[in-house]
């Protein structure tokens, strides 16, 4: 999977993605089950979960600035992972909303920085090696699938109380993995960069990219929140829904393993064009034809394009827009503006629209957002 000269750098990063995404694979599907088991209401659970999304708007900027300031990305990553782990431990004994909310806020200060920091570190570490970023990122997809499957089994045998200890275990393993990552310090000399981060951020190419990323994650929001609910409403069983979700992640893994060089072989404009065309088709079909199994299978196969391929393009675009010194800040901005703001606003809007216009029209609006992104992208090329 990795050449001999790349293994000492690639495998630790692969391992960190694996264990960290194992944490996500436990937390996102199952922590709400744990919260429900200790007596929290649905509104309280929603407020706790939204904290992570909202923190992703502002917090990553601090960590990106800190990394650029001290020039030690590995050390800053270890600090964030350690802080996240120490904040997670007291969850084992907290059972009141107020205490859990305070702990969640504290954990979110560290958690929301981990993915952009890891992506920036990974891209920088392999820049002189013949290793696609996706070969590292696939570790996260594999970890997510394994964690989702195994934790469901553990909950069935030990009950929801097992969720927090399993999360602690995966986060501790992720922390231990960071000690094997090879540190490559940034050059923090101010003479090395002629442009400031703000000036790079204000460039037309940067603004266009962040707008498109914002719309991409906003269009995915109804899927992330209500896909299972939508399928249940048209008659799918829990097992069928699980298999369909797993199919999307498997397609993501296939693309990460074998399509890592696509962003180098094709123009980024054409790849992003494909992502938004497939997004418009996918969300429209999910909204109106979900009861037809083969169509739903097709839409899940498109997950590797609408999400995974777009993420690959985004990582490459950030690398080109922001030089090495500002890599962490660029990834933080991508995480904050696209995942945090775009995804967060999309989730809130989808929740209200779900009650007002119904599920099919919510996914139709998601398709319309993809069309809007397509128009903006196409227009940007003709205005040059």
C-alpha positions in Angstrom: 0.0 0.0 0.0 2.9 2.4 0.8 6.4 2.3 -0.8 9.3 1.4 1.6 10.6 4.9 1.7 7.1 6.3 2.7 6.0 3.7 5.3 7.5 5.4 8.4 5.6 8.6 7.6 2.4 7.2 6.0 1.5 4.4 8.4 1.3 6.6 11.6 -0.9 9.1 9.8 -3.0 6.3 8.4 -3.3 4.9 12.0 -4.3 8.3 13.4 -7.1 8.7 10.8 -8.2 5.1 11.6 -8.6 5.6 15.4 -9.9 9.1 15.2 -12.6 8.2 12.8 -13.4 5.2 15.0 -14.2 7.8 17.6 -16.5 9.6 15.1 -18.1 6.2 14.1 -19.1 5.7 17.8 -20.0 9.2 18.7 -22.2 10.3 15.8 -24.6 7.3 15.5 -24.6 6.2 19.1 -24.0 8.9 21.7 -27.6 10.1 21.3 -28.7 6.6 22.3 -26.5 6.9 25.4 -27.9 10.3 26.2 -31.5 9.0 25.8 -30.6 6.1 28.2 -29.7 8.5 31.0 -32.9 10.4 30.6 -32.1 13.4 28.4 -34.8 14.9 26.2 -34.7 15.1 22.5 -34.2 18.9 22.6 -31.3 18.5 25.1 -29.6 15.9 22.9 -30.0 18.2 19.9 -28.4 21.1 21.8 -25.5 18.9 22.9 -24.8 17.6 19.4 -25.1 21.1 17.8 -22.2 22.3 20.0 -19.7 20.4 17.9 -21.0 21.9 14.7 -21.1 25.5 16.0 -17.6 25.3 17.5 -16.3 24.3 14.1 -17.1 27.8 12.8 -14.6 29.7 15.0 -12.4 27.4 17.0 -10.2 25.9 14.2 -8.9 29.3 13.4 -7.2 29.6 16.7 -5.5 26.2 16.2 -4.5 27.1 12.7 -3.0 30.4 13.9 -1.2 28.6 16.8 0.3 26.0 14.4 1.5 28.8 12.1 2.9 30.7 15.1 4.9 27.9 16.8 5.7 25.9 13.6 5.3 22.5 15.3 2.2 20.9 13.8 2.7 17.5 15.5 3.0 19.1 19.0 -0.1 21.2 18.5 -2.0 18.2 17.3 -1.0 16.2 20.3 -2.1 19.0 22.6 -5.5 19.1 20.9 -6.0 15.3 21.1 -4.9 15.2 24.8 -7.3 18.0 25.7 -10.1 16.2 23.9 -9.3 13.0 25.8 -9.2 14.7 29.2 -12.5 16.4 28.5 -14.1 13.1 27.4 -13.2 11.1 30.6 -15.7 12.9 32.9 -18.5 12.0 30.5 -18.4 8.6 32.2 -19.9 10.1 35.4 -21.9 13.0 34.2 -25.7 12.5 33.8 -27.1 16.0 34.1 -27.7 18.2 31.1 -25.9 21.2 32.6 -22.7 19.3 33.4 -22.7 17.4 30.1 -23.2 20.7 28.2 -20.2 22.3 30.0 -18.1 19.2 29.2 -19.2 19.2 25.6 -18.3 22.9 25.2 -14.8 22.1 26.6 -14.3 19.0 24.4 -15.5 20.9 21.3 -12.7 23.4 21.8 -10.2 20.7 21.0 -12.3 18.2 18.9 -13.2 20.7 16.2 -9.6 21.4 15.4 -8.5 17.8 14.9 -9.6 17.0 11.3 -8.3 20.3 9.7 -5.0 20.0 11.6 -4.6 16.4 10.6 -5.4 17.1 6.9 -2.8 19.9 6.8 -0.2 17.8 8.5 -0.9 14.8 6.2 -0.7 16.8 3.0 2.5 18.4 4.1 4.2 15.2 5.3 3.7 13.4 2.0 4.4 16.3 -0.4 7.8 14.8 -1.5 6.5 11.2 -1.5 4.6 9.3 -4.1 1.7 8.8 -1.8 -1.8 10.2 -2.6 -3.5 11.9 0.4 -6.4 9.6 -0.1 -4.3 6.5 0.8 -4.0 8.1 4.3 -7.6 9.3 4.5 -9.0 5.9 3.7 -7.8 4.7 7.1 -10.5 7.0 8.5 -13.2 5.5 6.3 -12.2 1.9 7.3 -12.1 2.9 10.9 -15.6 4.4 10.7 -17.2 1.3 9.2 -15.5 -1.0 11.8 -16.5 1.2 14.7 -20.1 1.5 13.6 -20.5 -2.2 13.2 -18.6 -3.3 16.4 -20.2 -0.7 18.6 -23.6 -1.7 17.6 -22.7 -5.3 18.6 -21.3 -4.1 22.0 -24.4 -2.0 22.7 -26.5 -5.1 22.1 -24.6 -7.1 24.7 -23.6 -4.4 27.3 -26.1 -1.7 26.8 -25.7 2.0 25.9 -23.4 2.6 28.9 -20.5 1.1 26.8 -20.5 4.1 24.4 -18.4 6.5 26.4 -15.7 3.9 27.5 -15.4 2.9 23.8 -15.0 6.5 22.7 -12.3 7.0 25.4 -10.5 3.9 24.2 -10.4 5.0 20.6 -9.3 8.5 21.5 -6.5 7.2 23.7 -5.3 5.0 20.8 -5.4 8.0 18.5 -3.3 9.9 21.1 -0.7 7.1 21.3 -0.5 7.0 17.5 0.6 10.6 17.3 3.9 9.8 19.0 4.9 7.8 15.9 4.1 10.7 13.5 7.3 12.3 12.3 7.5 15.9 13.2 8.3 18.4 10.4 8.5 21.9 11.8 7.3 24.8 9.8 9.7 27.7 9.0 8.1 30.5 11.0 10.5 33.2 9.6 8.3 36.2 8.6 10.6 36.9 5.6 9.8 33.6 3.9 6.2 34.6 2.9 5.5 37.7 0.9 1.7 37.5 1.3 -0.3 37.5 4.5 -3.0 34.9 5.2 -5.7 37.6 5.0 -4.6 38.7 1.5 -4.6 35.1 0.3 -8.0 34.6 1.8 -9.4 37.7 -0.1 -8.2 36.4 -3.4 -11.0 35.7 -5.9 -9.9 32.1 -6.3 -10.1 31.6 -2.5 -13.5 33.2 -2.2 -14.9 31.2 -5.1 -13.6 27.9 -3.5 -15.0 28.6 -0.1 -18.4 29.6 -1.5 -18.6 26.3 -3.5 -17.5 24.3 -0.4 -20.1 26.0 1.7 -22.8 25.1 -0.8 -21.6 21.5 -1.1 -21.8 20.8 2.6 -25.1 22.7 2.8 -26.6 20.4 0.1 -25.4 17.3 2.1 -27.1 18.5 5.3 -30.5 16.9 4.8 -28.8 13.6 4.0 -26.6 13.7 7.1 -29.6 14.4 9.4 -32.7 12.9 7.8 -31.6 10.2 5.4 -32.5 7.3 7.7 -35.7 9.0 8.8 -36.7 9.5 5.1 -36.0 5.8 4.2 -37.9 4.6 7.3 -40.9 6.7 6.2 -41.0 4.9 2.8 -40.8 1.4 4.4 -37.2 0.4 4.7 -36.1 -1.7 7.7 -33.3 -0.7 10.0 -31.1 -3.4 8.6 -31.7 -2.2 5.0 -31.0 1.4 6.0 -27.7 0.3 7.6 -26.7 -1.6 4.5 -27.4 1.3 2.3 -25.4 3.7 4.5 -22.5 1.2 4.5 -22.6 1.0 0.7 -21.9 4.7 0.5 -18.9 4.4 2.8 -17.6 1.4 0.9 -17.7 3.4 -2.3 -15.9 6.2 -0.5 -13.2 3.7 0.5 -12.8 2.4 -3.1 -12.3 5.9 -4.4 -9.8 6.8 -1.7 -7.8 3.6 -2.4 -7.8 3.7 -6.2 -8.6 7.2 -7.2 -6.0 9.2 -5.3 -4.4 10.6 -8.5 -7.6 11.8 -10.1 -7.1 15.4 -8.9 -3.7 15.4 -10.7 -4.9 13.9 -13.9 -7.9 16.1 -14.5 -8.6 19.9 -14.2 -10.1 20.8 -10.8 -12.9 22.7 -12.6 -14.1 19.6 -14.4 -14.0 17.5 -11.3 -16.0 20.0 -9.3 -18.4 20.3 -12.2 -19.0 16.5 -12.0 -19.5 16.6 -8.2 -22.3 19.2 -8.4 -24.0 17.6 -11.4 -24.0 14.2 -9.5 -25.2 16.1 -6.4 -28.2 17.6 -8.1 -29.1 14.2 -9.6 -28.5 12.4 -6.3 -30.7 14.6 -4.0 -33.5 14.8 -6.5 -33.7 11.0 -6.8 -33.4 10.5 -3.1 -36.3 12.9 -2.5 -38.8 11.5 -5.1 -37.8 7.9 -5.9 -36.4 6.5 -2.6 -38.9 3.6 -2.6 -37.3 2.2 -5.8 -34.4 0.1 -4.4 -32.1 0.2 -7.5 -32.4 4.0 -7.7 -31.5 4.3 -4.1 -28.5 2.0 -4.5 -27.4 4.2 -7.4 -27.6 7.4 -5.3 -25.5 5.8 -2.6 -22.9 4.8 -5.1 -22.8 8.5 -6.1 -21.6 9.2 -2.5 -18.0 8.6 -3.6 -18.4 11.5 -6.0 -20.6 14.1 -4.2 -18.7 13.7 -0.9 -15.4 11.8 -1.2 -14.2 13.2 -4.6 -15.2 16.8 -3.6 -13.3 16.4 -0.4 -10.2 15.2 -2.3 -10.5 18.3 -4.6 -10.9 20.6 -1.6 -7.8 19.3 0.1 -5.8 19.8 -3.2 -7.4 23.3 -3.7 -6.4 24.4 -0.2 -2.9 23.1 -0.8 -2.6 25.2 -3.9 -4.2 28.4 -2.5 -2.2 28.5 0.7 1.5 28.0 1.1 3.1 25.7 3.7 3.2 28.3 6.4 -0.6 28.9 6.2 -1.6 25.4 5.5 -3.2 24.8 8.9 -5.0 28.1 8.7 -6.3 27.3 5.2 -7.6 23.9 6.4 -9.2 25.5 9.4 -11.0 28.0 7.2 -12.2 25.2 5.0 -13.5 23.3 8.0 -15.1 26.4 9.6 -16.8 27.9 6.5 -17.8 24.7 4.7 -18.3 22.0 7.3 -19.2 24.3 10.3 -21.2 27.1 8.7 -22.4 25.4 5.6 -23.2 22.1 7.3 -24.6 23.8 10.4 -26.9 26.2 8.6 -28.0 23.4 6.3 -29.0 21.2 9.3 -30.9 23.9 11.0 -32.7 24.8 7.7 -33.4 21.2 6.9 -35.0 20.7 10.3 -37.5 23.6 9.8 -38.2 22.8 6.2 -38.8 19.1 7.0 -41.8 20.2 9.1 -43.0 22.9 6.6 -42.7 21.3 3.2 -42.0 17.6 3.7 -39.1 15.3 3.1 -39.2 15.1 -0.7 -39.1 18.9 -1.1 -36.2 19.2 1.4 -34.1 17.0 -0.8 -35.3 18.9 -3.9 -34.0 22.1 -2.2 -30.7 20.3 -1.6 -30.6 19.4 -5.3 -31.3 23.1 -6.1 -28.3 24.1 -3.9 -26.1 21.9 -6.0 -27.5 23.5 -9.2 -26.8 26.9 -7.7 -23.2 25.8 -7.1 -23.0 24.5 -10.6 -24.2 27.9 -12.0 -21.6 29.8 -9.9 -18.8 27.5 -10.9 -19.7 27.7 -14.6 -20.2 31.4 -14.5 -16.8 31.9 -12.8 -15.1 30.3 -15.8 -16.9 32.5 -18.4 -16.2 35.7 -16.4 -12.4 35.3 -16.7 
